[in-house]
């Protein structure tokens, strides 16, 4: 398999650096929002956790929209903050066109799946987004032939490979259903959107030279 080298004129441009800064700001902005919500909830004792996904209960439908914004404790929030910052930045920078579809589908799709099939409990936390982004970036790196995608996949597997255990029902108090649903959605989206966000690749002079043809070989 030939691995394409991204065109340095594009990846090293000022526009590329600006795109990275924007991706970082958006990711950090979302993490900041999570902290503000948790601090207000903790400080005013609002008990917002009740607005998580409660499977097959009408009152639990609101959790499809609000559950990723809510966390059970500071430890829970801290565990999701750094991955969200790193993965959010990587997703928005490397796959900006795909992110427009992937993020809302993972956000809402995992909540819908948990509401339909999850066990009777209140499910909250941004870990569904984490799992969805991890699986998307990893699978995208496997099926694309550009070096940046492969490097991102290797980095994600190194940093967050242990998350794979979170899709199994082996730890009480953890919404493995959210993790599993989000991871599967991320895989499907990586396959469906595999032709989006393909960077311009380096072309060498010999690739543009026409092949010489000397005519048919004599019999």
C-alpha positions in Angstrom: 0.0 0.0 0.0 1.4 3.4 -1.0 1.3 6.0 1.8 0.7 9.5 0.5 2.8 12.4 1.8 0.7 15.5 2.5 1.8 18.6 0.5 3.9 20.7 2.9 2.8 23.8 1.1 -0.7 23.1 2.5 0.0 21.5 5.8 2.7 24.0 6.7 0.8 27.1 5.6 -0.4 29.9 7.7 -3.9 28.8 7.0 -3.2 25.4 8.3 -1.8 26.9 11.5 -4.8 29.1 11.8 -7.1 26.1 11.4 -5.3 24.3 14.1 -5.6 27.2 16.5 -9.3 27.4 15.7 -9.8 23.7 16.3 -8.0 24.0 19.7 -10.1 26.9 20.7 -13.3 25.1 19.9 -12.3 22.0 21.8 -11.1 23.9 24.8 -14.3 26.0 24.7 -16.4 22.8 24.9 -14.3 21.6 27.8 -14.7 24.9 29.5 -18.5 24.7 29.1 -18.5 21.3 30.7 -16.6 22.7 33.7 -18.9 25.7 34.0 -22.0 23.5 34.0 -20.5 21.2 36.6 -19.3 24.1 38.8 -22.8 25.7 38.8 -24.4 22.3 39.4 -22.1 21.6 42.3 -22.2 25.1 43.8 -26.0 25.5 43.7 -26.8 21.9 44.3 -29.1 21.8 41.3 -28.9 18.0 40.9 -28.8 18.3 37.1 -27.8 14.6 36.9 -31.5 13.8 36.8 -31.5 15.1 33.2 -29.3 12.2 32.0 -30.5 9.5 29.7 -33.0 7.3 31.5 -33.8 4.4 29.1 -37.3 3.9 27.9 -38.7 6.6 30.2 -40.3 9.7 28.7 -38.5 12.0 31.2 -35.2 10.3 30.1 -35.5 11.6 26.5 -34.1 15.0 27.5 -30.9 13.2 28.4 -30.2 12.6 24.7 -29.4 16.3 24.5 -28.1 17.0 28.0 -26.3 13.8 29.2 -23.0 14.5 27.5 -22.9 17.9 29.3 -23.4 16.4 32.8 -20.9 14.6 35.1 -21.4 12.8 38.4 -18.3 14.2 40.1 -15.1 16.2 39.5 -13.2 13.0 39.0 -15.6 12.0 36.3 -15.2 15.4 34.6 -11.4 15.4 34.9 -11.3 12.0 33.3 -13.1 13.3 30.2 -11.6 16.7 30.0 -8.1 16.0 28.6 -9.4 13.4 26.1 -12.0 15.8 24.9 -9.5 18.6 24.4 -7.0 16.3 22.5 -9.5 14.4 20.4 -11.7 17.3 19.7 -8.7 19.3 18.4 -7.5 16.4 16.3 -10.9 15.7 14.8 -11.7 19.4 14.0 -8.2 20.0 12.5 -7.7 16.8 10.5 -11.3 16.1 9.5 -13.1 19.5 9.5 -15.7 18.5 6.9 -16.4 15.1 8.5 -16.6 16.7 12.0 -19.8 18.6 10.9 -21.5 15.2 10.6 -19.6 13.0 13.0 -19.9 15.1 16.2 -23.7 15.5 16.2 -24.3 11.9 15.1 -22.1 10.6 17.9 -23.6 13.1 20.4 -27.2 12.3 19.6 -26.9 8.7 18.2 -25.3 7.3 21.3 -27.9 8.8 23.5 -30.7 7.5 21.4 -29.2 4.0 21.4 -28.8 4.0 25.2 -32.4 5.2 25.6 -33.6 2.4 23.5 -31.4 -0.5 24.7 -29.5 0.6 27.8 -30.1 -0.8 31.3 -32.3 1.0 33.8 -30.1 3.7 35.2 -29.3 7.3 34.6 -26.5 7.7 32.0 -24.4 10.9 31.9 -21.0 12.1 30.8 -19.0 13.2 27.8 -17.3 9.8 27.5 -19.6 8.8 24.6 -18.1 11.6 22.6 -14.6 10.5 23.6 -15.3 6.9 22.4 -16.9 8.1 19.2 -13.9 10.3 18.3 -11.3 7.7 19.3 -12.9 5.1 17.0 -13.4 7.5 14.2 -9.8 8.8 14.2 -8.4 5.2 14.7 -10.4 3.6 11.9 -9.9 6.6 9.5 -6.1 6.1 10.0 -6.5 2.4 9.0 -8.4 3.0 5.8 -6.8 6.2 4.5 -3.4 6.3 2.9 -2.2 9.7 4.0 0.5 9.9 6.7 -1.3 12.4 8.9 -4.3 10.1 9.3 -2.0 7.1 10.1 0.0 9.1 12.6 -3.1 10.3 14.3 -4.4 6.7 14.6 -1.2 5.5 16.1 -1.2 8.4 18.6 -4.8 7.7 19.6 -4.2 4.0 20.0 -1.1 4.7 22.2 -2.8 7.3 24.4 -6.3 5.8 24.7 -6.0 2.2 23.6 -7.0 1.1 27.1 -10.4 2.6 26.6 -11.4 -0.5 24.7 -12.2 -2.2 28.1 -14.9 0.5 28.6 -17.2 -1.0 26.0 -17.5 -4.2 28.2 -19.8 -4.5 31.2 -17.0 -5.2 33.6 -17.1 -2.1 35.9 -20.2 -1.1 37.9 -21.3 2.5 37.6 -19.9 2.9 34.1 -22.2 3.4 31.1 -20.6 0.8 28.9 -23.7 1.0 26.7 -22.8 4.6 25.8 -19.2 3.8 25.1 -20.1 0.8 22.9 -22.8 2.7 20.9 -20.6 5.7 20.4 -17.6 3.6 19.3 -19.7 1.7 16.8 -21.1 4.9 15.4 -17.6 6.3 15.1 -16.5 3.2 13.1 -19.5 3.5 10.8 -19.0 7.2 10.2 -15.3 6.6 9.4 -16.2 4.1 6.7 -19.0 6.3 5.3 -16.9 9.5 5.2 -13.6 7.9 4.1 -13.4 10.1 1.0 -13.9 13.4 2.9 -11.0 15.6 4.1 -8.4 14.0 1.9 -5.4 16.4 2.0 -3.5 17.4 -1.1 -0.5 15.1 -1.4 3.1 15.7 -2.5 3.6 15.1 -6.2 7.0 14.3 -7.6 8.2 15.4 -11.0 8.4 11.9 -12.4 4.7 11.4 -11.7 3.9 14.1 -14.2 6.2 12.9 -17.0 4.4 11.1 -19.8 5.5 7.5 -20.4 7.5 6.9 -23.6 6.0 4.6 -26.1 8.4 3.2 -28.7 5.7 1.2 -30.6 5.0 -2.5 -30.6 7.7 -5.0 -30.0 8.7 -6.9 -33.1 7.5 -10.5 -33.3 
